[in-house]
Amino acid sequence: MSFDIFVCRFNNGEPAPLDMSAAHEVLDPYAVVQDPETDFLLVSTAEGEEAGVYFNGPTGITFNRFAGDGIMDLLAVLLRRLDAVLVVPGGPTLIRQDADRELLPASLREEWPVVVARTGAEIDQAIRDS
């Protein structure tokens, strides 16, 4: 898919920092291209599925041009490790458990669907359903 999706954390409706060291621990083993100057990784699974990953300061990670079950599974691991949510612009916000709903900004809770998705398959289905 060629649109951007965003890995974020929220606390009391406000953006919260992500543990970027933990994010790199999850993603670096899959990196086939790294550009430290732009905080970019091109990650690839064993099946050759790829995604562009941009580290956007302390509160966000952007995935672009992502596809495949392996990338979705990698996203699920990343969300779990970072205790984060996935924001799909114009689509759902994906949370790991119902209690995470209360951490989101009101605009995300009220204007867009909020969907519980824990696995790569559930993430993929929620994005496709939007």
Disulfide bonds with the S-S distance in Angstrom:
none
